[in-house]
Amino acid sequence: MARMRTKRHLPERMERAHEYWFDNPSDNKGNWRGACSMPSDCELWLELGCGKGKFATEQAALNPDVLYVAFEREPSVILAAIEKSKELGLKNIFFVKQDIGLIEEFFEKDEVDRVFINFCDPWTRQNKPKRRLTYRDFLTRYKTFVKPGAKLAFKTDNTELFDFSLEEFKISGMEVSDVTYDLHNSEFDKDNIRTEFEQKFADDGIAIKRAVARFPG
Ligand SMILES: C[S@@+](CC[C@H](N)C(=O)[O-])C[C@H]1O[C@@H](n2cnc3c(N)ncnc32)[C@H](O)[C@@H]1O
């Protein structure tokens, strides 16, 4: 993605919204609900690479009983998502400024109910498929912390990445459903929340691909 301009006063602004992130998020492993003052039986939804948080904040607002945790490694980008959450006064969303490559350090077995991956880097031009967040090794790692039968919802503009991901889901024993190569003109659009990147692609006339993959039960 395009290089982000560094946000002014980033550390001070992060500090002002400290209730939305943790100094040591790996300490929450196995206790996210408690650490976030959410009911012990609430669902935990996880977004990987949330960008500026349009999708995350809209999901959290629509689902106040769900604990929403979003990963994003780019400091100025996650700040935008955090400030958006604060402006909206959301109480059920929290952010982790870490690399998804470290994901197992943050969640215990069966801790996560649902996963969202929206417009992750396709690594097509560099031809590095193993870096894609839907590569089988990543899926195996997500399995260490999702509940049996949990769903992973995936959206992308990139057909090569999409077809690759459908194969990876199947190879990983996941059941694939709700597949569309044109989400905005499909039956699945009525409940769809557009991300920032999704809106840009749609404005450029690019069809959005979307699928849901269910982890083994
Ligand atoms: C193409 S953007 C999409 C952002 C948002 N999901 C959307 O659809 O508008 C991908 C985002 O994922 C983040 N990202 C990519 N790889 C990551 C990683 N390994 N760990 C954490 N964040 C990552 C990037 O910083 C970027 O903000």
The ligand as an ORCA input file, in Angstrom:
! r2SCAN-3c Opt
* xyz 0 1
  C      -4.481     -2.929      1.917
  S      -4.711     -2.407      3.561
  C      -6.432     -2.734      3.895
  C      -6.932     -2.011      5.092
  C      -8.393     -2.286      5.476
  N      -8.566     -3.674      5.855
  C      -9.319     -1.925      4.345
  O      -9.842     -2.847      3.711
  O      -9.532     -0.736      4.096
  C      -3.889     -3.680      4.474
  C      -3.634     -3.257      5.918
  O      -3.101     -4.353      6.627
  C      -1.996     -3.935      7.393
  N      -1.096     -5.084      7.482
  C      -0.542     -5.757      6.430
  N       0.225     -6.762      6.878
  C       0.147     -6.725      8.230
  C       0.754     -7.511      9.253
  N       1.563     -8.520      8.955
  N       0.488     -7.196     10.533
  C      -0.349     -6.161     10.836
  N      -0.945     -5.375      9.905
  C      -0.696     -5.654      8.617
  C      -1.382     -2.775      6.605
  O      -0.642     -1.892      7.430
  C      -2.627     -2.120      6.020
  O      -3.149     -1.105      6.847
*
